[in-house]
């Protein structure tokens, strides 16, 4: 397994993982009709645009055959409450690769980047019914608020978590 910074040529692999992981992660949470309409082509196009944005950090995980099996991204938002804050926007792995420590490795690489670039506060938004919230809480994320969002015509609760001590998170990630 290898984690590296994504390049534009990775857009198709990232788009595929994005669609496939949404269909497994959000099954029984997001309406099936919405999940079934997700398009590999549209997600590839979306990631081509994201990969051209040099303000974002996008990482991929490759298996031993060089196939992309996961990815993560982080970026600043104009709506961020603090100037030295950043959002963990995505962290997805194909279902077959979940529970093997790869999410932890991605999170570690992200937090090392955050530390090197002097970010002080990190936010992540997670659907309330997404079990990934426990992963983030395990590594010190604190719930700060929740809001309602609409996906595919269904109102869902989204939780907003915050990390405000990057050094502590890195210690947890390195010592576990």
N, C-alpha and C positions, 0 to 999 in steps of 0.2 A: 504494500500500500504506500502511496506517495501523496503528500499534500503539497500543492504549489499554487503560486499566483496564477489566476486564469488569464488567458489571452483570447482575442476575438475569435479565433478558430475553435474555441471551446463552446461557443454559443449553442450549437446544436446538442451537444452532450448535456449541457446544463439545462436546456429547455426540456429535454427528454426526462431527466431526473425530476425537474420541477413538476411536470405533468404527472408522472408516475407516482411520485411521493405525495402529491396532493390527493390523488385518487385513493391511496391507501391510508394516509394519515387522517384525512377528513371524511372518510366513509362513515356514514351514520351521524355526521356532524353538519356537513354542508349538503344541500340537496343534490341527489344523484344527477338530476337533469343538468345542473351547473357543472358538476365534475365530468360528466360525459361529453360536454361541449368544449372542454379544454382542448386546445389545439397545439400540437408540437410545433407547427410552423409559426403560429403567433408567439409562442413562448421563446422560440429561437430568435425571432425578430426582436422581441423585448430584450433578451439578453445580449444581442448584438449592440443595441443602443446602450445598455448599462455598461458593457465592457469598453465602450468608447469614452465613458465618463471617468476621467482620471481622478476624480475626487472620491470615488468608491474603492473599497478594498473587496475584491472577489477572489475567493480561494476555491480550488477544486480538490477532490479526493479521487485518485485513480486506483483501480485495482491492479493486480500484477500483469494484466494484459493491456494496460494503458487505457481502459475504458473509464469514463467518468461515472462514479457511483454516488457522488455527493458533492455538495457545494455550500458555501456560506458567503454572505455579503454584509457589508456595513457601510454606512454613509451618514453624512451630516444632513440635518433638516433645518430649513429656515424657521420652523416653528419650535425648535428645541429651546427649552427654558434656560439653558446655560450655554455660554459661548464655547466652553471646552467639553461639550457633550457630543456623543455620536450614537446612532441607532444600529443595533444588531438587527438587520433587516430580514435575513434568511439564514436558516441552517437546516438543510435537508439531506437525508440519505435514503437511498433505495431501501425498501423494507428488509430485503435479504441481508443488508449490511448493518442494520440497527442492532444495538446492544453489544457491539464488539469493541467499544472504546473509541470509535472514529469521531463521534460527536464531541467527545472530550478533547481529542487532539485538535479538531477544528477550533473549538472554543479557546484552547490554549494559544493557538497561533493568532487568533483574533485579539486576545487580551495582551499578548506580547506586543502586537502592533499598536494597540491603544496606548500602552505604557510608553513605548518608544516615541509616540507622537503627542504625548502630554495630554491625552484625554483624561478627564477626571470623572465623568459621569456617563454611564452607558445605559441605554434603554432597550427593552425588547417588548414587543407586543405579541401576545399569544391568545388564541381562542381559549375560553374557559374550559371547554371540554377536551382540549388537546393535552395529552399526558406529558408532553414535552415541558410543560410548566414545572413539573416536579424535578426535571433535569436542571433547569435554570435555578430553581430554589435550592437544590442540593449544592450548587456552586455559589450560593450567597445572594442571589437576586431577591429583592424585597418588593412585594406587591405595593404599588403606590396609588393606583386607581383602576377603575374599570369603565368601559363605555360600551354603547351598543353600536354594532355595525350591521350592514345588510349585505349578505352574500347570496346571490341567486334567489332573491325574494324572501329569504329567511333572516329574521333578526337574531343576531348572535351576540353573546357577551364576549368582549375582548378585554383581557387583563393587560395592564401596563406594569412591567417590572423595571426596577432600577438597581444598578450596581454603583456604589459610590466609593469603593475602596479597591482599586484595580490590583494593588499589591497583594491584598488578602486573597483575591480570586486566583491570582497566579500561583500563590503558595498552595492553595487547595488543589489546583490542577496539577501542579508538579509533584505533590506529595501523596497523591492517591493512586 
